[in-house]
């Protein structure tokens, strides 16, 4: 075979772009050469060099192999090259899918199997296999071909339909065209092609292409000499002898020919300055690189080349880090789906699909996510038929409440559950208001409108919902709906029309890419539509297919690269850097993980198959690596190698490891020691705090330069941490370490409060260690009330007593109030509530501020028990969570939320009382009777009332999922299937479950008649009630409250007991105009009736010995019962609250009641619930020196005083932390340093 059209010249690795070629191009003697570069980076560098000489460079004479292919494709007037983007892939996928469904790919797809679908993933695998086979000259000699040959036909058909050529076929088609057609126009003014050194090897198809080109114009290779087997020799198309100066082709400018026996590796005496940096951890490499560049640029002006095997993946990181030292790197092309706004748009399209379809989380994102700027979730304004001010808009609290109360979770059928739930939505029992009804209907309207806008993606059982008329849940009016979107494209256009474009354009100044990304996405969609139409196919327009198309478009379309970047610093992979030179070369990411020697896998091509096809090149990656490394070691005046051998699991990649091993063998290794010449002496040795380098000895003969990011030094016996580096961040860390270690500092702190907060936990710990302790008391000794000023936490106090502890009275102690007494050992008595604990006192303003002692006060005209209670436990939690509302969005729970379970219990009790005749949210004005003597006189009748309520208001009980099954059994004692049969009237269910136990407990209270349920704490003229409390100085300090009382009972007395009470001046039949006196009821006229305030609480169990504990907690730790009791007395002159209690609803249910001891003698024999009688033993008035005051009234007074104390703390701006057991579940514990000292003991 005649190889005269191909010649090879040995060329040294230290000069990739020859000086003779540069000179010839400058003087014009090489203008008729076409130079072929190995990659874009080397081509760009050469063009910059030539442009620097003032030349007008013909770029068509300076190409890479892909550029040559594209140029010849145009010259030979082949069908145009199709853009290799997501639109083309979608067309190819559709053609492949059709071929598979008609049986053209029998080894991959069985069309008779209806459950199987040809996926884009299958097409991607075929495309990858085809690309691998296209590297061969004879790809179809493979008998086990699963379908690549048929896929080749499909690609050809795609090109025919789209009037072009698929990119995968261009090079192969060119080989045929070059053999048949005359010399292309591009080669007419070219005498020959000069191919610069390239790493081995060319693929078979590349060799065939270059040989076809060489038939038109001769090719001259410049190749690094050395072993071809090991990879040192450059790639060539024909193995011919090296040329000499005599046999050098005439069209190549005359020049000296290098000797082929040149050394393949640099020598210490004649080569570049080589240095090795020893890394203990690879994570130090980037910091060390920046330190080297900073030092180099401070004295030199040369270019810098950073080599990182993972440069593509780490480009954003390099761009950020280099910008810290004032070096700008251009933004490389990034896929559209990396832009947050586009990512959110895809999430919106996915709203109706998957296991989280229409979930609360997705709806929350739709309304509150700011990356896209979608107004009102895309729902436009519509006119309400009745109320002009009502519009379709979401109220997140309504959606969250509905999702929680009705267990509406995402997934198939979720839209239907939302629509049905919202259609029947009503304000919570006892909480009816115009604002609540408006919020419910507006949210229902918005959700129904949203469903119509997302109509193209709604599938299955939810489709019929889009045709139904929407009746307002509050007004019952027919609500107008927007026109439903008919296709995904129409939906996309609608979403784009509803964006806040002004806001998005304003954000572009801050490098927000949303607007250009949206434009590119729209263009990509339009381009895909044009391709499909040209191929006579329909673009997916609805459902999951459209969403998948949209995802493919945004993942395959890239933002344009940013051209503004520093020209003298590049970050490249070893492959990208081949042929690139710089004054300083840094081999940074050349470790085993960053520069992998693994070959890419091709689907269906295992090792035996590759061997059969001649593709099994197991050492190709290492050979290429050796070649690239050889160039890099010659690519700069100074070459610095980062070696992570000392790190476990680290170490250099195979080519570099071999080179270092050879260097040790030939004695060159020792010459790698020392520091680069541009590093100043003070950066290597001395006491300068910024010094980033040190020398480290590994053996007696070796002393390696090593990064010094952080060191521990001992000076005069004091151990100090030293942070090196010249970045502002390093200086800040040095300042922080000096402050922490109490050393002299340099610089000013950014925020002294941030530093002070770092000491909060240690200060709190010190205070805890020094707070009063029961260990210091003698047996029977009480902790004085004044000690509460020194307490940090209330954990040592007994605020949640057991029944045994609560029955040990202490009201007769002279020292009252007190914080409890030491009984023996660890046993303690009940404490009178001292909360909120007073704040600590500090001299410095900064410490006081970080402990929350100088925050703005919280002033409220009206409080509620639920708002006051957190201020008792921890003012910081109450301020951050309750006042600032600084908390995370709630996560959806698999189980029914505990608040929902509690609400079900409350509503079931309300349904029972409503059946009895008690108005919900009001009170019974006529004569009252007990449940056993009322309209539902038996527990079974009450049970039926509860079941009727559940059928209407708790639809999730009939679901068959595991959660519903468990909770259905827990509530009513049957499975969901039995419950469904009950609803259908097919069977009745026997009384059982938690709710039946509640009903039974209600019917055991024979002598108390319910007169109010969910009673709002309000008056006829005000939505709140003033409570006549006192402060700690015993001065009047009223406050206003609102809320809802679960249940109020009237005590039904027998005639004899009533007569005795009347005779004692405790009861009367006359009306009274003034409320009962809080402290001394005897100073007021007799009461008209006696009432009991009850609260319902769900409990787990209760376990043995734990019954009644929730009731005691309500008495001693909470303030709700006392506030509600006094609110009732204040709004019902003549009524006297003689009892309060909690109904514990669990596996067993019990009405507990704490009674006024003055009234107890008249209640003998009455069944009012299980009596406790504990507060009368613990509480008295401070002024009572005889210890005979009414303990129940004293309890009410003290609890109101405690509530007033909490309100005063809130108003004073004292938001200090109080660590305790509650820190375990505190929502703000992650931002509270003191929480480390709290939490429950496990």
Beta strands, then each sheet from edge to edge (+ up, - down):
strand 1: 6-10
strand 2: 33-37
strand 3: 62-64
strand 4: 192-195
strand 5: 218-223
strand 6: 273-278
strand 7: 304-308
strand 8: 569-572
strand 9: 582-589
strand 10: 636-643
strand 11: 693-699
strand 12: 702-707
strand 13: 710-715
strand 14: 718-723
strand 15: 782-784
strand 16: 818-824
strand 17: 827-828
strand 18: 862-864
strand 19: 922-923
strand 20: 1008-1016
strand 21: 1025-1027
strand 22: 1039-1042
strand 23: 1044-1051
strand 24: 1089-1098
strand 25: 1135-1145
strand 26: 1149-1155
strand 27: 1170-1171
sheet 1: 1+ 5+ 4+ 2+ 3+
sheet 2: 8+ 7+ 9+ 10+ 6+ 12+ 11-
sheet 3: 13+ 14-
sheet 4: 15+ 16- 17+
sheet 5: 18+ 22+ 21-
sheet 6: 19+ 20- 23+ 24- 25- 26+ 27+
end
